[in-house]
Amino acid sequence: MSNWDQSRVSLLTKWWAEGTSAGVIAAKLGGTTRNACIGKVHRMKLPSHKSPQQADRQAKRNRRRAKARANGQAAAHVAAVLRLPKFQIVPLPPPTGEVGTIPFAHADHRHCLWIPADPREDSRVCGKSRVRGTSWCEDHLRRASGSPPARRPALPEIPSLP
């Protein structure tokens, strides 16, 4: 049995449009529940309310955007992006030194492990000193990645215990 007569529906519509919560509307109408009010609102296809958290987030976002526009940050960011340099293809210099100087079995953590030829035919590696944090020397790292390696500061010496 429905207790939604025309006067109660008009009050519900009016208060809902003003932004009153379903719980408050139910208390004002009397004889109905918050869930009954929400169900009627959905059946009438009235627009939903934003939760207070959503309204706060939207207000913060709008303030932040207005402040950025006022400071010209958005325009400066776009201008900076448009001024980015174009990529330029530069041929790499040929690797220096001799390749395949030591057998793979003799290589350890200090040696470049670049395999210069078909590994099924020759099991030799470059053997130069590695760039820290990689498996290759500077020449082969540049050849593999197309850019020079980033230099890392040396680690401090750890004194030995007596």
Number of C-alpha atoms within 10 A of each C-alpha: 3 4 9 14 8 9 9 13 17 12 14 22 16 12 16 21 13 10 11 13 15 21 15 15 20 18 12 13 14 10 8 15 16 14 12 14 22 19 13 15 18 12 9 11 9 13 10 12 15 10 9 9 9 11 12 12 11 12 12 12 12 12 12 12 14 12 13 14 13 10 11 11 13 14 12 13 11 10 11 10 10 9 9 8 7 6 6 6 7 7 7 11 9 9 13 9 10 9 18 20 13 17 13 20 9 10 16 10 10 15 20 27 24 20 18 15 13 9 11 6 7 13 15 22 24 24 24 23 15 20 20 15 7 13 17 25 23 21 20 25 19 16 16 12 9 13 11 13 15 8 8 9 6 7 6 6 6 6 6 5 4 3
